[in-house]
Amino acid sequence: MFVALWEYEVKPGCEKRFEEAYGPSGGWVQLFRSDTNYRETRLLHDPFCPAIYRTLDFWDSHEAYEEFMTTNKDEYRALDSLGHELTSNERRVGGYETVERTQGDL
């Protein structure tokens, strides 16, 4: 499993629109769902820094994620440009692969 992690600083007054766009029924999830290797997106909100949100996008593999990004770059850029209206800062925190434990490791 591969997870792409992003952090956003949302402009004051744009929180609701941001949550709708990046949440479970928003445009990003709709785009990602077009790929069978996509699993889910989780939207997190920082209660200590109210302007900060994070998304975790779960994919079957890093390769599947990269292939999706290449194949859908125009659609991705169009959605990304809409998101810039809602955020004052956006950064890719990183991409992570899950560490699988075997029965013997438990």
N, C-alpha and C positions, 0 to 999 in steps of 0.2 A: 504494500500500500504506500502511496506517495501523497504527501500533503504540501500544498502551496500555501504559505502564510503571508498575509498582507496586513499592514497597519495603516489606518486612516485617521487624520484629524479633521473632524467634520466642522464646517462653518456654523456659527451660532444661528439658530433658527432653521437649520436644514436637517436636523436629526430625523424627523419623521420621514421625510422624502428619502434620506439616505437609507434608513432601515427598510423602507419599501423596495428600493432599488437593489439592495444587497442582501436582503432577507430571503427566506425559503421560497417565495413566489415571485421574486424580482427578476429583472432582465438577465442578470448574470446566470442565475440558476437555470432559467429557460434556455439560454444559449448552451450552457454546459450539458444540459440533459439531452442535447442532440447527439451526444457521443455515448456509446455503450460502456466505455471505460470510466465514465464519471460516476461517482458514488453519492456524494452529498457536499453541501456547504454549510458551515456553521458560522453564524454571526455572533461575535462577542462584543460586549460593551464594558468598558472599564468604569466601575462605580466610583473610583477615587479620582479619575481624570475624565469627567463627563464628555469631553470632546473626542476621546479616543475610542476607536472601534478596531476590531481585528476580524479578518475572515480566514477560515480554514477550508480549503477546497480539497476534497479527498478524491483521488484517482487510483485506478488499479496499479499503475506503475509510472515512474518518471518518464519513460519512453512514450507512454500513451498521452500523458500531459503535454509533452513537447510536440508530439505529432498533432494534437488538437490545436495547439497554439499556432503552429505553422499553417495548418489547413484553414483555420478560421481567423486569421490575423486581421482581415478587414472588418468583420463583425465585432471582433474584440476591440479594435481601435475606436469604432463608432460608439460602443458602450462606454469605453474608458473616457472619451471626450465629454460625454454627458455627466459622468461622475466628477469631473473637474469643477463643475458648477457647484457641487455640494461640499467639496473638501478644500482645505487650505494646504494640506500636505498628504502625500501618499508615498509609502515605501514598501518594497518587497523585503520582508524580513528574511525569507529563505524558503528553500524546498527541503523537505525531510522525508526520509523513508522510515517506515516502521521497523523496529527490531523485533523479529519473530522469536519467540521462545519455544524451545522444544520441551516435550514432556520431561526429559531428564534434567532440564534447567530449573524445574519448579521445586 
